[in-house]
Amino acid sequence: MRHLRLVDSLIGALLSAIAAVGVSAVAAGHKWVVVVPLVFTAILLLISSIYGTRAGIIGTVLAAVIFAFFLFNPVGSLSIGNQTAKANLGWMLLLGISFSFLFAPPGGLHRH
């Protein structure tokens, strides 16, 4: 049972990372790029509600790193030049981790 929870967490985190890469590819260069982390919070809520707290937390951190590295200037760096983008990324981290604790089912997919 413990291994199934670990696998669920890894699957959920991987889905979050893949979604973050896809959203980054779609949003890159658009004017609305700074709001992407806030909108992505809905995906993190979905992931954590299906795969559990650990998946939500890991997925949130992975998405933040992916957005910082691929989406915001300077691209290819973890530093973010735009203050609004930096603040929205911080809000995504706060909300994503909070939602993971508040809305995740106990035990993830494999409940007793």
N, C-alpha and C positions, 0 to 999 in steps of 0.2 A: 504494500500500500504506500509506503514511504517513497519508493522509487517512482510510482505513478504520479505522486504529487510533484516530485522533482521534474519529471518529464513534462507534466502540465505547465509548470513554471517556465521551463525552457522553451516550450512551444509558444506560450503566450508572449514571452519576451522577444522571441525571434519574429513573431508576427508584428509586434510593435515596431521593431527595427525595420522590417521590410516595408511596413506602411510608412514609416518616417522617411525612408529613402525614396519611395514613390511620391509622397507628397512634396518632398524637396525638389524632385525632378519636375513636377508639374508647376510648382509655385516659383521656381527660380526666375528672377528677372521681372516679376510682376510687382505692381505698386502695393498690393495687399499682402506681400510676403511677411510683413511684421506681425500680422494677426494669425499666421499659420499655427504657432504653438497653442494659442488659445482655442482655436477650432479643433486642433488635434487632441485636446483634452477629452473630447467626446469619445474618440477612439480608445484612449487610455481607460476611460470609464468602462467601456464595453469589454476590453481585454481583461481588466481586473474583475469584472463581474462574472466572467466566464471561467477564467483560469486561476483566479485567486490573488491574494495579496502580494505574494512574492513576485509573480509575473507582472503585476501592475507596477511595482516599485522598480524592478529591473528594467521593464519596458519604458518607464518614464525617464530613467537616467540614460538609457541608450538613445531614446528619441532626442533628448536634450543635447547629447554629444553630437549626434548626426546633424541636427539642425544647426548647431554652432559651427560645425566643421564644413558642411556642404551648402548651407542656405544663406548664412549671413556674412557680410563683408568683415574682414578679408576672408574670402573663401580659401579653405585649406588650412585654416588656423582656428584655434579654439577661442581666440579673442573676438569680441563682437563690438564693432564700431558704433552701431546705431543704439542709442539709449532706450528707445521704445522697444526695439527687438529684444534687447537684453532684459528689460523689465517683463515683457511678455513671456520670455523663456523662463524667467524666475517664477512667474505665476503658474506656468504649466508644471514646473517641478513641484511647487507647493500643492496645487490642486490635484495633480496626478497621484502623488504619494498619499495625500489625504483621502482621495476617493478610493485608493487601493485598500486602505484600512476600513473605510466606512461602508463600502458597497460590495466588497468581495464576499462570496459565500464561504462559510467556514470549511476549510479543507479543499477548496478548489472544486474541480469537477468530480472528484472521487470522495464523496462524503460517506460517513458511516451510516 
